[in-house]
Amino acid sequence: MAHKFEIYKDKAGEFRVRFKYNSEVMFSTEGYASKSGAKDAIASIKKNAPDAEIEDNA
């Protein structure tokens, strides 16, 4: 698969999600106290992002 969500624990012990495309990190989230919080973030992104607008400030 060319893209995936990855849950990991940062140095502070918080759970974070990063989205990778072709092994390159495209973005990562804020830290969550629990793994379930990170999983909820993934579910929210999947549900709410398909119609996200593009804002070009260039």
Secondary structure as UniProt FT lines:
FT   STRAND          3..9
FT   TURN            11..12
FT   STRAND          15..21
FT   TURN            22..23
FT   STRAND          24..28
FT   HELIX           35..48
FT   TURN            50..51
//
